[in-house]
Structure formats: C-alpha cells, structure tokens
Amino acid sequence: MNITTTEELCSFIEKSPTQFHAVRNMEKELLSAGFEKLEETKRWNIKKNGSYFITRNGSSLIAFRTNDSEGYSIVSAHTDSPAFKVKTEPEITSSGLYTVLNTEVYGGLLMAPWFDRPLSIAGRVYVNNEGKAEERLIDFRRDLVLIPNLAIHMNRKANEGTSYSAQNDMLPLIAEGIEKGRFRKALAEEAGCEEKDLLEYELYLYPRTPYSIWGLDNEFFSSPRIDDLMCAYTALRAIISAEGKRFMPVAALFDNEETGSGTKQGALSDFLPETMSRIANALGYDEEEKMMKKASSFMISADNCHALHPNYQSKCDISNKPRMNGGVAIKFSAAQKYTTDAKSASYLRALMDTNRIPYQYFANHSDIPGGSTLGNLSAQKFSIPTVDIGAAQLSMHSPYETAGVKDTEALSRLFTVFLSR
C-alpha cells in the first residue's frame, strides 16, 4: 500500500489550520510549479498553453491551464471546515479566577469531541500600516487553549446523552486570572505589530492533535479537516500535473461551503462564472463560442461522504454501504442534494473503468437526510453536467476525522486522469 500521498496530504493539513492558510499554501505550490497569479482588479494577459490561478478573499482559489479546447474539465471542492470562531471582544472573566474566550460555531460541528483536547488559534488579522489595512496570517502554533469537560461526579447522567450550549459549555479556557487585554496583546505580538495598530480579525480554534496512520495494515488515517481538504489537496495536485488537451483543466476551490456557500467567495457567488468568462474573453472567444465550450464542459464536485459506521450500521442506506478504502464514492440523491444523474455517473464510471480506478456508491438513508454540497449550488451559477463524488470517511465534522489511505490515492488518480482527458 502506497501511503506517500496520504502523508503529503496530512502534512499539508497540519500547515493549514484555516482556509486562509490552506489557500496561501496552495498559492506557494502553484507558484513553485510555474503558475502565474492573476488579480481580479487588473487586466488578464493570458495566453494559450499557460498556467494561471486567481484567489478571492484569500480563502477561495481557481487554478487553470489554457489550451485550444472543446470545453472545460472542472474539479470543485471546498477549503473550509467546521470550527469554533473567536468573537470580537472575546475575553470573559469567570468567578474572578479565570479568563475564557467568547466563541461561536462555524458550520455544523460535533461539539463533544472538542472537550479536553489541546487547541490553538489561527486565522488572519488586519493591521493599520500607514493608513492602509494590511492582511497578515497568524498561527500561534502551540497548545494555547482547552475546553474542559464537566466531571462525571457533577453530571451523573453524562453518559446517557448530553446536550451542549455553544454559549455556555464550549468556551475555551485561556488564562489564569482576569487581567483584561492579555489576548489582544498576545495577538498583536503574533501579528508583529503594535497593539494600537491591530484592527479586526477572523480567528478559529483548531486541534493540535497530530495526524496518525493506523490499523493492522496502516490502512486508516486520522486528522483534523479531512473534510474537505482531502478533496481540495488532491485536486491541487492534479491541476499541477494535468496535461489537458481537448479540455481545459480547472480546479475551483471555494470557501464557506460549511455555512451554505452564499458569500462572495462561495460556490453560490459569481467567482467561477466570472473567471470562466474572463478566460474566454482573454483567449478571444466570441459569445457563441463561449456557450459552445460551456455546453461541452463537465464538473466533478468533490466533497467527502459518510462511510458505513461499524457501530451504527442502521444509519447507513440498506443497499449502498460505502466503506473506507472502497474507492471513489459516487453520490446520488433524489432530492438533488447531489447533482449526479445517470448520464453524469455513467460518464464517470466509464472513465474510472478505463483507468482501473476503484469506485462505489453513496446514498443517504431514506429517513436521514444528509447535507448538501457544492455541485447543486455552483450549477445555479455555472450550469454544466456535474457528478458529485467523495471519499467515504468516519467522524465527519469532528475535530479529528478518519478516512482510508487507499482512497487518497484513488481521488488523486481520478482528478489527474479527468483533468488530463
């Protein structure tokens, strides 16, 4: 079993505690691979047989290679993961003894696994630099806070099921004592600025637990943010190595999927359609050529799905039981939570059969509706045939998730073959 791709993925995740860090690290890899960065505020001087990328908000990224193509091959995924976000003016004193931070929930996370786990804080801050707001990424990179659980002696029914209040139960302990302003001072130091120059911030808690490759045959791996950096990172690898000839390869990686994608940098925004339109304009396509190439295009929407849980088998669909290391999962939904239909699934199956890429099927239990993803949202803005896929994983939206080592390689192979078609 080749675990190299999974080790590289986990190393990338460890360096990417937030979506801002993930996109910054993707930028570095693309630049190293010879891609040129474009700016939305400037004219695009792009040429055929070139490699380019653009970012929006520092948290979404679209990379592409130009050629004389019939259409576009697009892989989409998302860069964000559920977490606790630090509120403005976050310091709260507790009984005159401790300082905790005021946080709120970002995305649909599992709360219980966040207890009693070493956590740190990362994100971006804005600094007043001679009258201009300058963005800086920060990461404390040390065990900084912890959300302590309540002892069983004080809650005898804890093991019978407990509901949690995000406002009262999930506040992270950061310091002994109640001296106000210590967090802001530490934040300014981390940002390398004077406290008076610190403007606003977007900061998230993240788990410090390192990744692990485990199992009798090292067949599983566990890490934070597997959903959806597993798909985003393998899409990045694929666009770097893709050699698209008939179809122009594109990797579109969006922020804010976990909160509905309805932002300027989300899948529901104009980021993808405007980027595709500017590419077409720069390459000299007329309006009819634009429509023809769009109609000839295809998208893989990549977001992980639930594997059969060994302890909760009844939560799985009766006949579609995806497993970790079972290959790429093709996702179906009658409610169109996923965009897959018979035609798009058949195209993908033929591609994977030809290239001997393993695959399986995912469908939600009919009484347990699942979440939506990118495909059906981006199709509202850029409507092309799309198939929803992902790797089957356990503990989705936990701060420490689990997936199969073989599936990392399967995703990487699929995206590379698809973008090179």
ChimeraX attribute file (.defattr): number of C-alpha atoms within 10 A of each C-alpha:
attribute: neighborCount
match mode: 1-to-1
recipient: residues
	/A:1	9
	/A:2	11
	/A:3	17
	/A:4	12
	/A:5	18
	/A:6	22
	/A:7	17
	/A:8	13
	/A:9	21
	/A:10	25
	/A:11	14
	/A:12	18
	/A:13	23
	/A:14	19
	/A:15	13
	/A:16	22
	/A:17	25
	/A:18	30
	/A:19	22
	/A:20	24
	/A:21	23
	/A:22	24
	/A:23	24
	/A:24	19
	/A:25	16
	/A:26	20
	/A:27	22
	/A:28	11
	/A:29	15
	/A:30	21
	/A:31	15
	/A:32	11
	/A:33	12
	/A:34	12
	/A:35	19
	/A:36	17
	/A:37	15
	/A:38	16
	/A:39	11
	/A:40	13
	/A:41	6
	/A:42	7
	/A:43	10
	/A:44	16
	/A:45	9
	/A:46	18
	/A:47	14
	/A:48	12
	/A:49	13
	/A:50	13
	/A:51	22
	/A:52	20
	/A:53	21
	/A:54	19
	/A:55	22
	/A:56	17
	/A:57	11
	/A:58	19
	/A:59	22
	/A:60	27
	/A:61	26
	/A:62	22
	/A:63	27
	/A:64	27
	/A:65	26
	/A:66	22
	/A:67	20
	/A:68	13
	/A:69	17
	/A:70	17
	/A:71	21
	/A:72	25
	/A:73	25
	/A:74	26
	/A:75	29
	/A:76	24
	/A:77	32
	/A:78	31
	/A:79	28
	/A:80	27
	/A:81	27
	/A:82	25
	/A:83	27
	/A:84	24
	/A:85	20
	/A:86	24
	/A:87	16
	/A:88	13
	/A:89	11
	/A:90	15
	/A:91	23
	/A:92	16
	/A:93	17
	/A:94	13
	/A:95	9
	/A:96	11
	/A:97	11
	/A:98	15
	/A:99	24
	/A:100	23
	/A:101	21
	/A:102	21
	/A:103	23
	/A:104	16
	/A:105	17
	/A:106	17
	/A:107	18
	/A:108	15
	/A:109	18
	/A:110	14
	/A:111	19
	/A:112	14
	/A:113	13
	/A:114	24
	/A:115	17
	/A:116	14
	/A:117	18
	/A:118	18
	/A:119	22
	/A:120	20
	/A:121	24
	/A:122	23
	/A:123	23
	/A:124	21
	/A:125	21
	/A:126	18
	/A:127	24
	/A:128	16
	/A:129	12
	/A:130	8
	/A:131	8
	/A:132	9
	/A:133	15
	/A:134	13
	/A:135	17
	/A:136	15
	/A:137	19
	/A:138	21
	/A:139	21
	/A:140	15
	/A:141	14
	/A:142	11
	/A:143	16
	/A:144	16
	/A:145	22
	/A:146	21
	/A:147	18
	/A:148	16
	/A:149	13
	/A:150	12
	/A:151	9
	/A:152	10
	/A:153	8
	/A:154	8
	/A:155	10
	/A:156	9
	/A:157	10
	/A:158	13
	/A:159	8
	/A:160	6
	/A:161	6
	/A:162	10
	/A:163	9
	/A:164	10
	/A:165	10
	/A:166	14
	/A:167	11
	/A:168	9
	/A:169	15
	/A:170	24
	/A:171	24
	/A:172	23
	/A:173	20
	/A:174	19
	/A:175	18
	/A:176	13
	/A:177	14
	/A:178	17
	/A:179	14
	/A:180	12
	/A:181	13
	/A:182	14
	/A:183	18
	/A:184	16
	/A:185	16
	/A:186	13
	/A:187	22
	/A:188	20
	/A:189	13
	/A:190	15
	/A:191	21
	/A:192	13
	/A:193	15
	/A:194	13
	/A:195	16
	/A:196	11
	/A:197	15
	/A:198	22
	/A:199	14
	/A:200	14
	/A:201	19
	/A:202	16
	/A:203	22
	/A:204	24
	/A:205	25
	/A:206	27
	/A:207	22
	/A:208	21
	/A:209	16
	/A:210	13
	/A:211	18
	/A:212	14
	/A:213	19
	/A:214	13
	/A:215	9
	/A:216	6
	/A:217	8
	/A:218	13
	/A:219	18
	/A:220	21
	/A:221	22
	/A:222	22
	/A:223	24
	/A:224	24
	/A:225	28
	/A:226	30
	/A:227	28
	/A:228	23
	/A:229	27
	/A:230	28
	/A:231	28
	/A:232	28
	/A:233	25
	/A:234	25
	/A:235	28
	/A:236	28
	/A:237	20
	/A:238	25
	/A:239	25
	/A:240	23
	/A:241	14
	/A:242	21
	/A:243	20
	/A:244	25
	/A:245	17
	/A:246	16
	/A:247	25
	/A:248	25
	/A:249	30
	/A:250	27
	/A:251	27
	/A:252	25
	/A:253	30
	/A:254	32
	/A:255	28
	/A:256	24
	/A:257	26
	/A:258	23
	/A:259	15
	/A:260	16
	/A:261	20
	/A:262	14
	/A:263	16
	/A:264	16
	/A:265	23
	/A:266	26
	/A:267	32
	/A:268	24
	/A:269	19
	/A:270	16
	/A:271	25
	/A:272	22
	/A:273	14
	/A:274	14
	/A:275	16
	/A:276	19
	/A:277	15
	/A:278	17
	/A:279	19
	/A:280	17
	/A:281	15
	/A:282	15
	/A:283	17
	/A:284	11
	/A:285	15
	/A:286	10
	/A:287	11
	/A:288	9
	/A:289	14
	/A:290	17
	/A:291	12
	/A:292	12
	/A:293	17
	/A:294	20
	/A:295	15
	/A:296	15
	/A:297	19
	/A:298	21
	/A:299	26
	/A:300	27
	/A:301	27
	/A:302	30
	/A:303	27
	/A:304	26
	/A:305	26
	/A:306	24
	/A:307	25
	/A:308	21
	/A:309	17
	/A:310	9
	/A:311	7
	/A:312	8
	/A:313	12
	/A:314	11
	/A:315	15
	/A:316	20
	/A:317	17
	/A:318	12
	/A:319	10
	/A:320	15
	/A:321	21
	/A:322	26
	/A:323	25
	/A:324	23
	/A:325	22
	/A:326	19
	/A:327	23
	/A:328	30
	/A:329	29
	/A:330	24
	/A:331	26
	/A:332	21
	/A:333	18
	/A:334	12
	/A:335	9
	/A:336	12
	/A:337	19
	/A:338	25
	/A:339	26
	/A:340	24
	/A:341	17
	/A:342	10
	/A:343	12
	/A:344	17
	/A:345	19
	/A:346	13
	/A:347	12
	/A:348	20
	/A:349	18
	/A:350	11
	/A:351	16
	/A:352	19
	/A:353	11
	/A:354	9
	/A:355	12
	/A:356	13
	/A:357	18
	/A:358	18
	/A:359	22
	/A:360	18
	/A:361	19
	/A:362	27
	/A:363	23
	/A:364	21
	/A:365	16
	/A:366	13
	/A:367	8
	/A:368	10
	/A:369	12
	/A:370	15
	/A:371	11
	/A:372	18
	/A:373	23
	/A:374	27
	/A:375	31
	/A:376	21
	/A:377	22
	/A:378	25
	/A:379	16
	/A:380	12
	/A:381	16
	/A:382	20
	/A:383	17
	/A:384	18
	/A:385	19
	/A:386	25
	/A:387	27
	/A:388	28
	/A:389	29
	/A:390	27
	/A:391	34
	/A:392	29
	/A:393	26
	/A:394	22
	/A:395	18
	/A:396	24
	/A:397	22
	/A:398	23
	/A:399	25
	/A:400	20
	/A:401	18
	/A:402	24
	/A:403	29
	/A:404	25
	/A:405	24
	/A:406	23
	/A:407	29
	/A:408	25
	/A:409	21
	/A:410	23
	/A:411	27
	/A:412	20
	/A:413	19
	/A:414	23
	/A:415	27
	/A:416	24
	/A:417	19
	/A:418	25
	/A:419	30
	/A:420	19
	/A:421	16
